[in-house]
Amino acid sequence: MTQIERYAQMMKVHFDSVKGSIGLHVGAEGSVLRQTVKARADGIDVHYDIESHEEPAKVAGVLRNARNGCYVRQSVARPDLFNDTLTLNGQPFSLEDYPPPSSA
């Protein structure tokens, strides 16, 4: 909702009320002991209840900008953005040097 307020101010569009709710559906699979755990998000449900006397086209413009300008939404859509670096006891550390145990 922060982005909705931000873009509404920039676009000079007045909202009387904005209420939102988010539902996150998650799961996990794999084994902790075999180090194969994979968490996943199966879905994110976002609902906004908006009150405004503005023209619907103006409201749509604010909401479109808010969606496209949301850093979290854009990051979730592009998981390749993560760039991990690790150190162990002050020295560079690579997980690839220590593969998970093989399943026998």
ABEGO torsion letter per residue (X at the ends): XAAAAAAAAAAGBBBABBBBBBBBBBBBBEBAAAGABBBBBAEBBBBBBBBBABBAAAAAAAAAAAAAABAAAAAAABAAABBBBBBBGGBBBBAAABBBBBBX
